[in-house]
Amino acid sequence: QVQLTESGGASVQTGESLRLSCALSGRILRLHLMGWYRQAPGKERVLVATITPDGDTNYADSVQGRFTISRDQRTWDLQMNSLKPEDTAVYYCYAAFWKTNYWGQGTHVTVSA
């Protein structure tokens, strides 16, 4: 069984930084993509960033240049710099295996103007 646990969410001011972490417990065989999504109030969940086991990354246009995703074998982090109020959301970590995807419970990030 796979479990994802996020940490690092907080309330910050515009321009500040936060680092989110996701820890995976359970199997890692056939894990092929890790990442972060976010869901703002009243909006759909959208991709923020992904990273492959080989280290290939992908970012949403809205965070390119401000956010950086990195990984270890069982953890992946999202370094968020120059935060803006529009980054306010619940952030979910995500793990994609062959035929099965897993989500964390979510961690709240609030950015005040």
Backbone torsions as a table, in degrees:
resi	resn	phi	psi	omega
1	GLN	NA	138.3	-179.7
2	VAL	-104.3	136.9	175.5
3	GLN	-132.6	135.9	177.9
4	LEU	-114.1	133.0	-179.0
5	THR	-126.9	117.9	178.8
6	GLU	-93.4	156.8	173.1
7	SER	-153.4	160.6	173.1
8	GLY	110.9	-9.3	179.5
9	GLY	-65.3	148.8	-178.3
10	ALA	-166.4	175.8	172.5
11	SER	-102.8	127.5	-177.5
12	VAL	-135.7	173.3	176.5
13	GLN	-96.0	158.6	176.0
14	THR	-53.1	134.8	178.7
15	GLY	92.4	-13.9	179.7
16	GLU	-80.4	176.6	-177.2
17	SER	-122.1	155.7	173.6
18	LEU	-144.1	154.1	175.0
19	ARG	-126.5	120.1	176.2
20	LEU	-97.6	145.3	177.2
21	SER	-128.3	146.7	176.0
22	CYS	-128.8	128.5	179.2
23	ALA	-114.7	131.6	-180.0
24	LEU	-103.3	127.6	172.0
25	SER	-115.9	145.2	-176.6
26	GLY	107.7	-160.1	-173.9
27	ARG	-71.3	152.2	173.0
28	ILE	-123.5	1.0	178.1
29	LEU	-62.5	130.6	179.4
30	ARG	70.0	20.4	170.6
31	LEU	-75.0	121.5	-175.2
32	HIS	-122.4	-7.3	177.9
33	LEU	-158.1	136.4	175.4
34	MET	-126.3	154.9	-179.5
35	GLY	-177.1	-170.6	179.2
36	TRP	-133.6	137.6	170.9
37	TYR	-121.9	166.1	175.3
38	ARG	-143.4	153.4	178.9
39	GLN	-133.9	112.7	176.8
40	ALA	-82.9	157.8	-179.7
41	PRO	-54.7	126.5	177.5
42	GLY	76.5	8.6	-178.1
43	LYS	-124.3	169.5	179.9
44	GLU	-79.7	159.8	175.1
45	ARG	-73.1	131.7	-177.1
46	VAL	-131.1	155.6	-179.7
47	LEU	-69.9	139.2	173.9
48	VAL	-107.7	-55.1	-178.2
49	ALA	-160.7	149.4	175.1
50	THR	-134.6	160.0	177.7
51	ILE	-147.2	140.3	178.3
52	THR	-93.2	167.0	175.7
53	PRO	-58.6	-24.8	178.2
54	ASP	-84.1	-6.1	177.2
55	GLY	96.2	5.9	176.4
56	ASP	-73.1	132.0	-174.8
57	THR	-116.7	158.1	176.8
58	ASN	-145.1	137.9	-177.5
59	TYR	-130.2	148.8	168.8
60	ALA	-67.0	147.4	-179.6
61	ASP	-56.8	-35.4	-174.6
62	SER	-68.5	-17.2	-178.5
63	VAL	-117.3	-6.4	-178.9
64	GLN	-54.2	130.5	179.6
65	GLY	87.7	-14.2	179.1
66	ARG	-112.1	-33.5	-177.8
67	PHE	-108.8	146.9	176.5
68	THR	-134.9	127.3	176.6
69	ILE	-101.0	140.2	178.4
70	SER	-142.6	164.5	-175.4
71	ARG	-148.0	154.7	165.2
72	ASP	-116.2	-165.8	-177.5
73	GLN	-66.2	-42.6	-174.6
74	ARG	-121.4	4.1	177.7
75	THR	-132.7	149.2	171.2
76	TRP	-141.3	140.4	-173.8
77	ASP	-115.2	155.3	173.7
78	LEU	-126.0	106.9	175.7
79	GLN	-86.4	120.3	-176.5
80	MET	-115.6	115.3	179.1
81	ASN	-112.4	162.4	177.4
82	SER	49.3	50.6	-176.0
83	LEU	-65.3	146.0	-178.9
84	LYS	-122.6	158.7	177.0
85	PRO	-55.6	-32.8	179.8
86	GLU	-71.7	-5.6	173.2
87	ASP	-84.5	-5.9	178.6
88	THR	-61.3	125.3	-176.8
89	ALA	-177.5	171.9	165.2
90	VAL	-91.4	127.1	-177.4
91	TYR	-102.4	129.6	-178.2
92	TYR	-116.8	132.7	171.2
93	CYS	-88.8	158.2	-165.1
94	TYR	-144.3	139.1	176.4
95	ALA	-135.7	128.0	-179.7
96	ALA	-110.0	122.4	174.5
97	PHE	-111.0	174.8	174.1
98	TRP	-60.1	112.4	175.9
99	LYS	74.1	-4.9	-176.7
100	THR	-138.8	136.5	175.8
101	ASN	-117.9	149.9	178.8
102	TYR	-128.7	149.8	179.4
103	TRP	-127.7	148.6	170.4
104	GLY	-81.8	179.3	-177.4
105	GLN	-79.9	-19.1	-179.7
106	GLY	102.3	146.6	176.1
107	THR	-135.4	137.1	-172.1
108	HIS	-85.8	133.7	172.4
109	VAL	-123.6	123.6	178.3
110	THR	-123.4	126.4	-179.9
111	VAL	-117.3	118.0	-178.3
112	SER	-95.9	145.3	179.9
113	ALA	-71.8	NA	NA
